[in-house]
């Protein structure tokens, strides 16, 4: 059954084969605008544009996307055993001819953090010739039938501006939760984190423009003027200017004003206290945007209350609350999608042993337990699972080790010391 896009588009053009690569640019503009209107996600282009235009948005999302993508991955089978020659990892290492593993995962993360949606297309090849392609989210329309079931994904190719519809089985759609846009056109799309932050993004953008204007138009910091009614002759003014330049030249005299014995008045042209308050507002916008993404602002040069200790804690917080959860979400959905395509049974996972701050956290817990009294340490250990205790001891996890250690006494299949 035709969806709303097909029905409405059919009223605009005749029902015959259409070449959307027509040289009629006016027609293409009409089609493009109509397409954007029907997708219900026209703001996605604005969110992607904000990523390229707003320094705060870029540096936060870029750090999250790149760091999460850069974490080492392993693959495990259904029983949790590490797979040495993983099919999924091999594909992930070389997803397509233009990208490697990190860049591919980073692109997925960028679209997910800017628009709340990421679309990965599986291109079936011969043997190991398959590829994975990340589609431009702002160019994707989800097609649904009258029952709300997804029937395909219409994509506007960036290079040719032509439209193609991919079948459901070729596309992996990773999205964020969306309880805001639930109307008929939008409920299949994820919610962009930037939608909630849009007022902050616009505000910070205006602040950056104001900052640029302040510095661009600042120029000289003051004017020396003769208060008498007798004007200076050009030669006298030139001589005084030369002497003045000699006296104030050099970095050690930066922002200073020469005092003379002539009856002169000084007119201030530097930034006013109001201008300075405006610039301080950029820091406030940074903190608000960081809060929306769950990132500590001190990781982005907010050094007002930063110390070495809380910076280290901020890095740990970013890994535990942002980088690793994002990687887990993408890995799980990507694994499930590829398993369906290839008939495999593998799970791509974050290699926690490759993350230094996570390992140091584990060592700190082990050290803290070692410093406790035996009675108190035992009380703490009673609340941990077998695998948690093994990780503290630097041992590999075991199958069936996700139960509290105290239960292992009644289950002979669980071995803490294996």
N, C-alpha and C positions, 0 to 999 in steps of 0.2 A: 504493500500500500504506500502511495506517495505521501511524503511528509510535507510540512508547511513550505519548505524550501522549493520542492518540486512543483507544488500546486501554484505558488505565487510566481515562480520563475516562468511557468508555462503560460501565464497570462501576459507576460511581457514580450515573449518571443514565440515564433511559430514552432510547432511540434515537428521539427526535422533536425537532421544532424547539424550541430552548430560548431563552428571553429572559433573557440574562445581566444585564439591567438591572432585574431583579426587585426588589421592595421587601423581599424576605426578606433582611435584612442578615446573618443567621446563615449562610444559604446562601452569600451572597457571600463571607463570611470564609473558609468552607471551601474554596470554589472558588479564592479568591486564594491561600490557603496551599498548596493542592494545585498550583496553577500555579507558584508559586515553587519548590516542591520538585522539580517535573519539569524546570524549565529548567536545573538544574545550575549556575545562576549567581546563586544567592540572595545571595551576598556582594556583588554589584554594588550593591545598595541601601545596604549598609554603607559601601562606598567613596565613593559619592556623598554620603552623610550626613557622612562624615569631611571631605569637601571644604567642607561648610558649617559644621562644628563645630570643626575644628582650625585655629587661626590659621596654623600653619606650613604645613600642606598647602594651605590656601587661597592664601596669598601666593605660594608657589612655582608652583603650577599656574596661578594667575591670571596671573602675570607671563609665563610661557611661552606660555600660550594667547593672551593679548591681543597680546603683542609679535609673535608669529609671524603672527597674523591681520592685523596692521596693516601688514605689509610690502607695498609696492606690487607689483601683478602686471602682467605683459604676456602676450600670446598670440602664439605662433609657429606657422607651418605646418610641413609635413613636411620642408621644406628648411632650416628654422631662421630664415626671414624673419619679421620682426614683422608681425602682422596689425593693420591700423589699425581696421577695423570688425569686431571679433571677436564672433561669436555667443555663445561661451561666457562671455566677459567681461561681455557685456550681461546674461546670466542671473545671473551671479555678483554683479553690482552690485545687482540687485533679486531675490533668491532667493524671497522670499515677502512677503506684505503686512505682516508683523510684524518683519522683520529686514532690515538692510542687509548689505553684503558683510562688513564686519569682524565684526559680531555673529554672523553665520551661521558664518563660519570659526572664530570664537572658541568657539562652542558645540561644533563638531566637535572642536576641540582639547581642550576641557575633558573631554568624555566619553572621548576617546582616552587622556588622561593620568590620568584617575581609574579607569576600568574596563578600559582596553585595547581597547575596542570603540566604534565609532561607526556608526550606521545612518542613511543619508540616503535619503529616499524621493523619487522623481521622480513628480510629479503632472502628467499630461499635460493640457494645455489647448488652447484653440483659437488657432491662429496662434502668437503669442509669449506666450500666456497660461499657459505651463507654470510650475510652482513646484517648489521644493526644500524639503523639510521634514526637520529633524533629529529623529529619534525618541528618546524617553527610553530609554537603553540598558537600564536596570534593568527595563524593562517588555517587553523583547523576548525571545522564545524562537525559536531556530532549529529549524525542522522538517526532519528528514532521513528518507529511506526506509531500508529494510533494507540498502542498499548504501552508506550513508553519504553519499548525494548530497543536497544541500539542495533541498527542494521548496517552501519558503515560509518566511515569518516571521510568527509569531503575536504580535500587539501588544495590550497592554492600554492602552486610551486613558485618559490621566490624568483627563480631565474627567468622563467618563461611566462609567468602570470597565467598559466593554464590551470584548469581544475581537473582533479582526478579523485575518484572515490575508491578508497581501500576497503576491503572486506574486514569484518570484525576480527577474524582470526589472525590477521597480519599485524594488528596494532595492540600494543600494551599501553593502557592509559593509567598512569599513576597520578593520583590527585590528593588534595587535602580535603578534610571534612568541610562540608558546606551546609550550614543550617540557616544561612542568610538569604541566598538567592535560590528560592525554591519554586519559582514559577515554571511554566511549561518549557520555556526556552533555556533555562539556566540550571535546572536541578541536576543535570548530569555532569556539570562542571565543578571543579574544586574552587574553593574560595582563596583568592589571592591575599597573602598577608599585607600587601600594599594597599588593599582596599580600605582596611581599617586605619591604615596610617596615612591615607591620602592627604588629609588636612595638614599633617606634619610635613609631608613631602613638599606640598605647595608652599607652605610657610618657609621652610628651610631654603627652597629654591629662590624665593624672593630675597631672603637674607643674603644669599651668596651674590645675587645681582647687586644688592645694595653695597655689599662689601667691595665688589669689583669697582663700582662707581666711586666709592669713597677714595680708594687708592688711585684710581685712574685720574680723578679730578683734583687730587690733593695738591700735587705740584710742590711749589715752594711753601715753606711753613710760616712765612711772615713777610711783612712789607715794612720797610723803613721809610718814613715820610717826613719831610721838613714842615714843621707847624707854622713857620713864618709866612708872611704874605709875599715874600720875595722868592721867586722860583730859582732853582739851581740852573746854571748854564750847562749845556751838554758836556763840555770838557770837564767841568768840576764834578758832575755826576759820574762821568766815566772814571775819573781818577779815584773817587771815593769807592766806587764799586770794585775797582781793581784792588785797592788796599783792603777792602772788606773781605774779598774772596781769599786773599792771602792769609788774613787773620783767622778765618773760619775753616780753611781747608784741612782735611785729614780726618781719619776715623775717630780720633780722640776728641774731636770737637763736634761729633754728631749731635744734631738737634739743639745746638747751643745758639745763643743770640749775643752778638757783640755789643758791649756797652761803650758808648762814646760820650764825649763831653759836649757834643752839639745838642741843641734842643730838638730832639727827635721823639716821635711817638711810634709805638709798636702796635700793629694790628694783627691779631691772632688769626691764622688760616688753617691750623691743624684740625684734627678730629675733636669734636666736642664730646663731653660726657655722654650725650645721647647717642652719638655714633658708636662709642665704645660699648654701651649697653646693647646696641643692636648686634654687635659682633659676638657678645657673650651669649646671645640667644641661639647661635648656631650650636654651641655646646649643649644647650638644653635640648635642641632637636636631636642631636646625636644620642643623648641618653634615652630619649623617648623611643627612637627607632630601635636602639639596642634592646630595650625592654620588650618590644613587640616580637623580636626574633629570639628572645631569651639569651642574648649575649651580654657579657659584662662590658661596660663601656670603657673600662681601663685598658682593654685590649686594643682600643682605637685612640690612644694618646690622650685619654681623659686622666691626666695625672694629678688632679686636684687632691685626691685622697689616696693616691697610689703609693704602695710600698712594695719592696721585693716580695714579701710574704703573701700579701693579698693578690699580687699579680700572678704568682704561682698558683694560688687557689683559683683565680679567675680562669686560668688555662685549663685546670682540671674540670672546673664547672662547665666550660664550653665543650669539652670533649664528652663529658657524661650526659649533659642536658641537650646538646645540639648536634655536634658532629657525628657521634656514634648512633644516636637514634635516627638521624637522617639516613646514614649509611645502611642501617638495619632495615629501614622501610624500603629503600630502593633495592637492596640485595634480595630481600624476600620476594618482592613482586617480580623482579627480573628473573630470579631462579624459577619461580612457578611458571612464568610465561615461556621460558626457554625449555623447561621440562616438557611442556605440552607440545612444543614444536619438534623436539628431538627425541621424545620418548625416554628421556633420562630420569634419574631420581637423585638429584644433587641439590645441595643448598649452599649458595655463596654466603660467606660470613666474614665479619670483621675479625682480623687477627689481633686480639687484644694484647698478645705478647709483644707486638711490634710498637705499641704506644708507650713511650717512656713514662708519661705522667700517670698512666693507669698502673703501670708496674710499680712506680714509686709509692702510689697510694696503697697498694697491696702490702708493700714492705713496711709502710708506716703502721698499718693495722697489726701486722705480725709483730713488729717491735713493741707496740703498745700492749699486746697480749702478753708478751714475754716479760714486760715490766710489772704486770699485775700479780697479785697474789694468786696462787694456784686455784684457790676456791672461787675467786671472782672470775678468773680466766675460764674455768670450766663452765661457769654459769653463762658466759658469753658464747662459748663454743656450742652449748646446748641449743642455741637459737640458729646456728648456721647449718647449711646443708653439707653433705659429704664433699661435693665438688668445691664448695666455697672454702672449706678447710684445706682441701688439697691444693687449691690455688694459693692460699696463704703460705703453704709449705713449698711452693714452687713446683708442684707435681701436675701432671696432665689430668684432665677430668676423666671420669669413668662412666660407662653406661649405667643408668639407674642411680646416679649420684645426686639427683636433684631433690632428694628428700632430706629432712632434718637428720643430722648425724645420730641423734639419740635413738632413732627408730631402727638403725642398722643392727642393734643387738637382737631384735626379734625377726630380722630378715637376713638369712645366711647368704643371699645373693648379692648383698651390698658389702663391698670390701673397702674400708677407708684406707688401708695401708697397701693396697695392691699397686 
